[in-house]
Amino acid sequence: MQLFKKLLNILGQADRSRERADNPLLILPEFESLKRTLNIVESARRHGEQGYPPVEATRLSAIEEKVRTTLESERHKVLAWGESRISMIQNRLNALDITGTVSRCAQSDQAFELAAQSLISDYALRLMRLENSAREREAELCAYKAQQHSGVAKYRKRRNEALEVYQDEIADVRNELMALKQAFLDNLESDVLACNEQVVSYQSNLEEKRSIKPRLASGLNKTEMLLTGLVQCYRAENQLHRNGRRAPAYFTENIALLAINLPDSDTSEDEVCLASQQQALSHLIEQLEQIRGRIQSSFYEKYNQLMPLSWLPEYPPVMESSITAKTV
């Protein structure tokens, strides 16, 4: 009996704090606690003094049956924990798929090209109208200067105001283009970081799924040890108090629990999925600088399409006429 107690204590103390945090269904009652709850010792003494169960008995006594049904119930709790845990982990694994994000990252330069072109297209008509207005005001100024050489201030002011509106609009579009580029670069970086975190999380969940089977086996093994230990405790105490009367022959037999089907915890498909995602992420990281470079190049091209009017000698340029590509 002391050996059973030591073994049960070792099993119970090994991962108690972790198991309690994981799921209460995996926390089995302690041997001594069950012995008290089921009133094993007192019942065994009383039954032994009464010569119960009789020597010819072949079926379990009421207390032995109660022990068996109690441990069957505890074993089903362990199974329920295993099934629930596996299902929860599998749902996490299914959700941790970086394929779509990796594909989006790999095409970020193409997406930026389209977004930048759309931005410029949205402003194209307004910019054309403002440029035409500035050109008309310039033509008016030039025509007035040809006719008379005084009172040109009014026409110069009109020309300058039209040109300033156009230049401001160009500056606004350029600023939006710069903001768009930065948003794409920021999103690319955050997506790559998110992919890395998801792969790490996938690996962690996969390791937990691998641990389910041994933890489940440990819990089921403990229920069997508890059953054997409690039944032996009852029978030993019963025999001590039978006052010389023989114990029934079935006292030498073990009590078997019902056959059960363990939940599937195979990880082979998950292993393949993890390897595939790790490879996809590694390839993306290798291509990252090239993707950033293509976004920058596309930005410079679009930026330089938005040229301020530099053909008016009397109006000082308010912006640089172009931007030179730099190394990322």
Secondary structure, DSSP 8 states (H G I E B T S, - for coil): -HHHHHHHHHHHHHTHHHHHHH-GGG----HHHHHHHTTHHHHHHHHHHTT-S-TT--S--HHHHHHHHHHHHHHHHHHHHHHHHHHHHHHHHHH---HHHHHHHHTHHHHHHHHHHHHHHHHHHHHHHHHHHHHHHHHHHHHHHHH-SS--HHHHHHHHHHHHHHHHHHHHHHHHHHHHHHHHHHHHHHHHHHHHHHHHHHHHHHHHHHHHHHHHHHHHHHHHHHHHHHHHHHHHHHHHTSTT----GGGGS--------------HHHHHHHHHHHHHHHHHHHHHHHHHHHHHHHHHHHHHHS------TTS--SS-S-------
